[in-house]
Amino acid sequence: MQLLTIEIVCPITTTLLEVEWAEIEGPTGSFTITAGHAPLVSLITESFITIKFSDECQAQRHMLASDLAVIHVNDSMARILCCASVGGEL
């Protein structure tokens, strides 16, 4: 199975994750992205994303360093841009 690369860009740090899927909370509800997802741009309205690394792992929350972020998805890459740092580093 092809993995989805998520790059989380915050004012202080950048983090790369390789995941099976990620669930995002947007302004109109939650949606799940995987590798091969159609291109999209959306707001993230929560300070976390839910991710699953592989079949062997349980899904877990990954905290973002922002209460508002933007996600850009294209094929097997998702880039999350955190708009403002809250509470320090990721």
Backbone as ProteinMPNN parsed JSONL, in Angstrom:
{"seq_chain_A": "MQLLTIEIVCPITTTLLEVEWAEIEGPTGSFTITAGHAPLVSLITESFITIKFSDECQAQRHMLASDLAVIHVNDSMARILCCASVGGEL", "coords_chain_A": {"N_chain_A": [[0.842, -1.181, 0.0], [0.536, 2.184, -0.854], [1.924, 4.939, 0.88], [0.854, 8.01, 2.428], [2.413, 11.096, 2.418], [2.75, 13.511, 4.837], [3.399, 16.819, 5.346], [3.956, 19.02, 7.874], [3.936, 22.314, 8.368], [4.99, 24.742, 10.471], [5.315, 27.906, 12.253], [7.728, 27.625, 13.701], [8.731, 25.005, 13.426], [9.114, 22.171, 11.156], [7.523, 19.205, 10.233], [7.662, 15.865, 9.061], [5.548, 13.224, 8.131], [4.802, 9.807, 7.473], [2.022, 8.205, 6.516], [-0.814, 5.941, 6.593], [-3.438, 6.859, 6.362], [-5.235, 9.974, 6.943], [-7.402, 11.811, 9.03], [-9.256, 14.718, 8.806], [-10.531, 17.67, 10.287], [-12.683, 19.826, 8.868], [-14.282, 22.95, 7.8], [-16.867, 22.166, 7.062], [-17.241, 19.693, 8.143], [-15.778, 16.421, 8.881], [-13.165, 14.791, 6.973], [-11.484, 12.17, 5.197], [-8.204, 11.514, 4.073], [-6.092, 9.815, 1.756], [-3.224, 8.264, 0.156], [-3.118, 9.119, -3.268], [-5.343, 10.675, -3.278], [-7.751, 12.992, -4.581], [-6.812, 16.262, -5.773], [-6.949, 18.964, -3.435], [-7.806, 21.874, -1.479], [-8.197, 23.026, 1.765], [-9.535, 24.397, 4.82], [-8.376, 23.654, 8.119], [-10.021, 23.116, 11.01], [-9.63, 22.354, 13.607], [-7.297, 21.764, 16.338], [-5.836, 19.496, 15.864], [-5.023, 16.483, 13.998], [-6.259, 13.312, 12.997], [-4.478, 10.371, 12.623], [-3.308, 7.404, 10.928], [-0.687, 5.221, 11.014], [-0.009, 2.623, 10.015], [-1.294, -0.699, 9.166], [-0.833, -2.202, 11.445], [-0.884, -0.447, 13.543], [-2.844, 1.51, 15.846], [-5.2, 4.129, 15.206], [-4.278, 7.515, 15.865], [-4.182, 10.716, 17.519], [-2.648, 13.633, 16.267], [-1.216, 16.452, 17.374], [-1.528, 19.807, 16.279], [0.294, 22.88, 16.013], [-1.446, 24.993, 16.086], [-4.637, 26.594, 16.019], [-5.952, 27.008, 13.715], [-5.52, 26.052, 10.424], [-4.264, 25.414, 7.072], [-4.764, 23.009, 4.564], [-3.206, 21.414, 1.841], [-3.665, 19.106, -0.628], [-2.278, 16.75, -2.848], [-2.191, 14.115, -4.837], [0.013, 11.921, -3.516], [0.881, 13.489, -1.45], [0.47, 15.662, 1.275], [0.246, 18.889, 2.487], [0.363, 20.781, 5.351], [-0.224, 23.943, 6.5], [0.343, 25.743, 9.243], [-1.298, 28.419, 10.696], [-0.79, 30.137, 12.864], [1.274, 30.094, 15.729], [0.48, 28.436, 18.682], [0.94, 27.919, 22.032], [3.593, 27.11, 21.787], [6.192, 24.996, 20.36], [5.603, 22.319, 17.974]], "CA_chain_A": [[0.0, 0.0, 0.0], [1.283, 3.439, -0.915], [1.69, 5.805, 2.034], [0.652, 9.435, 2.236], [3.382, 11.935, 3.114], [2.177, 14.746, 5.364], [4.374, 17.799, 5.809], [3.311, 20.01, 8.735], [4.795, 23.488, 8.416], [4.597, 25.682, 11.517], [6.263, 29.022, 12.302], [8.999, 27.271, 14.325], [9.21, 23.679, 13.02], [8.499, 21.423, 10.058], [7.492, 17.784, 10.562], [7.225, 14.962, 7.998], [4.945, 11.971, 8.586], [4.376, 8.857, 6.455], [0.844, 7.599, 7.126], [-1.749, 5.227, 5.736], [-4.513, 7.827, 6.127], [-5.406, 11.039, 7.927], [-8.748, 12.377, 9.108], [-9.133, 16.151, 8.996], [-11.759, 18.401, 10.594], [-12.801, 21.035, 8.062], [-15.41, 23.807, 8.168], [-18.161, 21.532, 6.805], [-17.216, 18.345, 8.703], [-14.501, 15.721, 8.773], [-12.922, 14.027, 5.761], [-10.302, 11.323, 5.271], [-7.353, 11.535, 2.889], [-5.124, 8.73, 1.596], [-2.411, 8.435, -1.049], [-3.944, 9.075, -4.458], [-6.52, 11.53, -3.101], [-7.908, 14.086, -5.541], [-6.283, 17.534, -5.256], [-7.884, 19.805, -2.696], [-7.328, 22.847, -0.509], [-9.242, 23.195, 2.768], [-9.16, 24.827, 6.163], [-8.447, 22.696, 9.22], [-10.626, 23.939, 12.054], [-9.283, 21.827, 14.926], [-5.849, 21.841, 16.597], [-5.268, 18.151, 15.74], [-5.484, 15.606, 12.931], [-6.211, 11.899, 13.38], [-3.68, 9.678, 11.613], [-2.985, 5.99, 11.118], [0.597, 4.983, 10.38], [-0.009, 1.36, 9.279], [-2.321, -1.648, 9.605], [-0.509, -2.722, 12.766], [-1.036, 0.608, 14.558], [-4.151, 2.12, 16.032], [-5.247, 5.549, 14.851], [-3.916, 8.39, 16.971], [-4.253, 12.148, 17.241], [-1.387, 14.373, 16.16], [-1.538, 17.844, 17.674], [-0.945, 20.869, 15.468], [0.655, 24.039, 16.832], [-2.31, 26.064, 15.619], [-6.075, 26.318, 16.037], [-6.428, 27.168, 12.349], [-4.469, 25.703, 9.467], [-4.702, 25.154, 5.708], [-4.175, 21.79, 4.011], [-3.176, 21.254, 0.382], [-3.451, 17.685, -0.936], [-2.047, 16.472, -4.252], [-1.747, 12.741, -5.046], [0.478, 11.225, -2.311], [1.493, 14.487, -0.57], [-0.405, 16.647, 1.903], [1.026, 19.915, 3.187], [-0.45, 21.534, 6.296], [0.389, 25.194, 6.888], [-0.241, 26.254, 10.47], [-1.388, 29.871, 10.54], [-0.2, 30.839, 14.007], [1.751, 29.191, 16.767], [-0.153, 28.566, 19.992], [1.479, 26.969, 22.991], [4.971, 26.694, 21.528], [6.531, 24.12, 19.235], [4.833, 21.109, 17.716]], "C_chain_A": [[0.887, 1.244, 0.0], [0.911, 4.317, 0.278], [1.537, 7.256, 1.594], [1.709, 10.177, 3.04], [2.675, 13.212, 3.546], [3.322, 15.613, 5.863], [3.608, 18.861, 6.595], [4.29, 21.159, 8.922], [4.218, 24.476, 9.422], [5.62, 26.814, 11.551], [7.651, 28.627, 12.824], [9.578, 25.964, 13.777], [8.514, 23.181, 11.756], [8.621, 19.947, 10.394], [7.008, 16.991, 9.358], [6.705, 13.676, 8.603], [4.613, 11.116, 7.366], [3.229, 8.063, 7.067], [0.023, 6.844, 6.092], [-2.908, 6.145, 5.361], [-4.522, 8.882, 7.219], [-6.843, 11.531, 7.866], [-8.626, 13.822, 9.551], [-10.5, 16.725, 9.346], [-11.752, 19.706, 9.802], [-14.028, 21.834, 8.46], [-16.775, 23.157, 7.957], [-18.219, 20.096, 7.33], [-15.869, 17.678, 8.488], [-14.41, 14.993, 7.434], [-11.607, 13.281, 5.912], [-9.534, 11.423, 3.963], [-6.393, 10.351, 2.93], [-4.244, 9.066, 0.4], [-3.312, 8.288, -2.266], [-5.194, 9.922, -4.363], [-6.562, 12.605, -4.181], [-7.36, 15.382, -4.943], [-7.361, 18.332, -4.534], [-7.13, 20.792, -1.827], [-8.477, 23.072, 0.452], [-8.671, 23.81, 4.037], [-9.207, 23.63, 7.098], [-8.906, 23.508, 10.42], [-10.405, 23.411, 13.469], [-7.774, 21.884, 15.099], [-5.194, 20.461, 16.555], [-5.74, 17.523, 14.432], [-5.397, 14.185, 13.47], [-5.503, 11.154, 12.259], [-3.535, 8.197, 11.959], [-1.73, 5.701, 10.324], [0.607, 3.713, 9.536], [-1.11, 0.465, 9.818], [-2.089, -2.128, 11.03], [-0.773, -1.709, 13.886], [-2.489, 1.053, 14.662], [-4.068, 3.575, 15.599], [-4.92, 6.381, 16.087], [-4.02, 9.846, 16.546], [-2.857, 12.74, 17.209], [-1.742, 15.845, 16.332], [-0.818, 18.78, 16.712], [-0.639, 22.04, 16.389], [-0.196, 25.242, 16.443], [-3.764, 25.643, 15.758], [-6.699, 26.445, 14.654], [-5.276, 26.902, 11.399], [-5.11, 25.494, 8.099], [-4.014, 23.876, 5.249], [-4.29, 21.821, 2.493], [-2.819, 19.794, 0.117], [-3.277, 17.543, -2.439], [-1.421, 15.087, -4.369], [-1.308, 12.09, -3.737], [1.156, 12.176, -1.33], [0.418, 15.42, -0.034], [0.483, 17.611, 2.676], [0.058, 20.717, 4.053], [0.346, 22.769, 6.707], [-0.34, 25.729, 8.119], [-0.164, 27.773, 10.439], [-0.737, 30.645, 11.664], [0.208, 29.82, 15.043], [1.017, 29.484, 18.073], [0.464, 27.53, 20.907], [2.863, 26.44, 22.643], [5.105, 25.765, 20.356], [5.597, 22.937, 19.138], [5.482, 19.955, 18.422]], "O_chain_A": [[1.855, 1.338, 0.754], [-0.26, 4.427, 0.641], [2.023, 7.665, 0.54], [1.88, 9.908, 4.229], [2.076, 13.909, 2.727], [4.117, 15.188, 6.701], [2.72, 19.523, 6.056], [5.337, 21.004, 9.551], [3.108, 24.981, 9.252], [6.685, 26.698, 10.944], [8.647, 29.233, 12.429], [10.798, 25.832, 13.675], [7.474, 23.699, 11.349], [9.689, 19.482, 10.793], [6.05, 17.393, 8.699], [7.339, 13.098, 9.486], [4.189, 11.643, 6.337], [3.434, 7.326, 8.031], [0.141, 7.071, 4.888], [-3.313, 6.209, 4.2], [-3.909, 8.717, 8.273], [-7.426, 11.653, 6.789], [-7.971, 14.12, 10.55], [-11.512, 16.32, 8.775], [-10.919, 20.581, 10.037], [-14.749, 21.432, 9.373], [-17.747, 23.551, 8.602], [-19.147, 19.358, 6.999], [-14.935, 18.294, 7.975], [-15.422, 14.628, 6.837], [-10.724, 13.703, 6.66], [-10.123, 11.419, 2.882], [-5.94, 9.938, 3.998], [-4.494, 10.05, -0.295], [-4.182, 7.418, -2.289], [-6.026, 9.897, -5.27], [-5.519, 13.071, -4.639], [-7.435, 15.58, -3.731], [-8.517, 18.376, -4.954], [-5.968, 20.578, -1.481], [-9.611, 23.286, 0.023], [-7.467, 23.745, 4.286], [-9.988, 22.701, 6.89], [-8.252, 24.478, 10.804], [-10.94, 23.969, 14.426], [-7.044, 22.035, 14.12], [-4.127, 20.264, 17.135], [-6.722, 17.964, 13.835], [-4.548, 13.892, 14.311], [-5.869, 11.279, 11.09], [-3.626, 7.798, 13.12], [-1.694, 5.905, 9.11], [1.175, 3.714, 8.444], [-1.779, 0.804, 10.794], [-3.044, -2.429, 11.746], [-0.873, -2.089, 15.053], [-3.253, 0.981, 13.7], [-2.996, 4.179, 15.622], [-5.244, 5.997, 17.212], [-3.954, 10.165, 15.359], [-1.998, 12.392, 18.019], [-2.48, 16.413, 15.527], [0.348, 18.572, 16.375], [-1.259, 22.172, 17.444], [0.278, 26.377, 16.469], [-4.085, 24.461, 15.628], [-7.841, 26.037, 14.444], [-4.19, 27.46, 11.553], [-6.332, 25.409, 7.977], [-2.827, 23.676, 5.507], [-5.32, 22.199, 1.936], [-1.791, 19.306, 0.585], [-4.025, 18.134, -3.217], [-0.25, 14.904, -4.035], [-2.157, 11.736, -2.919], [1.919, 11.736, -0.47], [-0.432, 15.905, -0.78], [1.365, 17.193, 3.426], [-0.933, 21.259, 3.563], [1.465, 22.651, 7.206], [-1.505, 26.12, 8.037], [0.897, 28.346, 10.188], [-0.182, 31.718, 11.428], [-0.451, 28.794, 15.209], [0.942, 30.632, 18.512], [0.497, 26.351, 20.556], [3.264, 25.401, 23.168], [4.255, 25.736, 19.466], [4.894, 22.596, 20.088], [4.995, 18.827, 18.339]]}, "name": "protein", "num_of_chains": 1, "seq": "MQLLTIEIVCPITTTLLEVEWAEIEGPTGSFTITAGHAPLVSLITESFITIKFSDECQAQRHMLASDLAVIHVNDSMARILCCASVGGEL"}
